[in-house]
Amino acid sequence: MNPLRELKLDQLKQRTSMKWRYYPEDVLPVWVAEMDVPLAEPVARAITDAVALGDTGYPAGTAYAEALAAFGRERWGWEPAVERTAIVPDVMMGVVEMFRLVSARDAPVVVNCPVYPPFYQFVESLGRTVVEAPLSSSWRIDFPVLEQAFDRAGRGAVYLLCSPHNPTGTVHTAAELAAVAELADRYGVRVVVDEIHAPLVASGVRFVPYLSVSGNALSLMSASKAWNLAGLKAALAIAGPEAAEDLARLPEEVGHGPSHVGILAHTAAFRDGGEWLDAVLTGLDENRRLLADLLASELPDVGYSPGQGTYLAWLDCRALGLGESPAKEFLRRGRVAVNCGIPFGSGGEGFVRMNLATSPEIITEAVERMASACNGTSS
Ligand SMILES: Cc1ncc(COP(=O)(O)O)c(C=O)c1O
């Protein structure tokens, strides 16, 4: 059974999370990265077992890292060394802590725009500068541009790499990651990699963990995106051999953030959630094809190249004549919520991000609403 087809709209509308409560009830939400799926059975069981036992105290042990290690071995032919991992509250808090470990307070942070908006917000709220290195027109790392950005950011800067890349779904190759490592070494830039979308790749595509290519980096991984566990906070920070001493300096209190029940859920996902994940991945392959077909027939002026990873679709709506924020018009005239491209940084104007972790019916309805917004047939 495809988990993306299990829940109907009236069930989803009962949810109280951000995706379902931020906009008024008549708006169809296909924006924030939550999945419209029931929990994977092993994850639900881990949580209900904990509740039945009253096992809701403080966390202990390394089961989360061990589960990720087994998952990585099987799927990517690589595993983190458990002794070089630390549990952090979530990926973005982990990213911030990694910055503190490897760079000065005011060190700039290089990002590949368009990129997940908190990459700007978290960096700026730390009082640091973001240096943009836009992706190429085919959404791959543009190495001459990255080199210029490293040069501008200077020695001691940090590069926050998103792998796979949100919102374009780019899955970086081993050769690209090796080139990143070489460039970062040459320019004295430290690499922090957000690999939260790692389990979510299209069929036939291989995710390459950055630490399998370079030992001098820190990675953040989590079951949060692939198993829809954002409400059950827990993530892993992982050091390569040459960054082990950096991670060893992580203040102990950071480990007080993640929740024990969250850790149990994430552990069960990596340990026992593989079959469920495979069903989701098959469903996402279908949804990417469906979206491409729907756009070709309903909105042929929208540019879409199906990503190789994540469940997000990055849509070029510049030819629709809806201005710099088509998302606003889709919402106002079509009552459908997608993410506006502008907060994703330079080059985001005229783009929207759509979430495909939902049923074919909802994707179809969302595209129809977007088309109606363009035709002016809705309010
Ligand atoms: C690239 C990326 N990093 C981090 C996050 C947020 O993760 P967390 O809730 O663990 O901070 C997301 C959520 O969508 C994401 O897409």
The ligand as an ORCA input file, in Angstrom:
! r2SCAN-3c Opt
* xyz 0 1
  C      17.061     21.128      4.135
  C      16.298     21.133      5.424
  N      16.960     21.253      6.584
  C      16.327     21.265      7.765
  C      14.950     21.162      7.842
  C      14.295     21.236      9.167
  O      14.690     20.186      9.941
  P      14.523     20.219     11.527
  O      13.069     20.354     11.789
  O      15.105     18.918     11.971
  O      15.311     21.413     11.966
  C      14.222     21.014      6.669
  C      12.769     20.927      6.722
  O      12.075     20.919      5.760
  C      14.908     20.997      5.430
  O      14.257     20.855      4.277
*
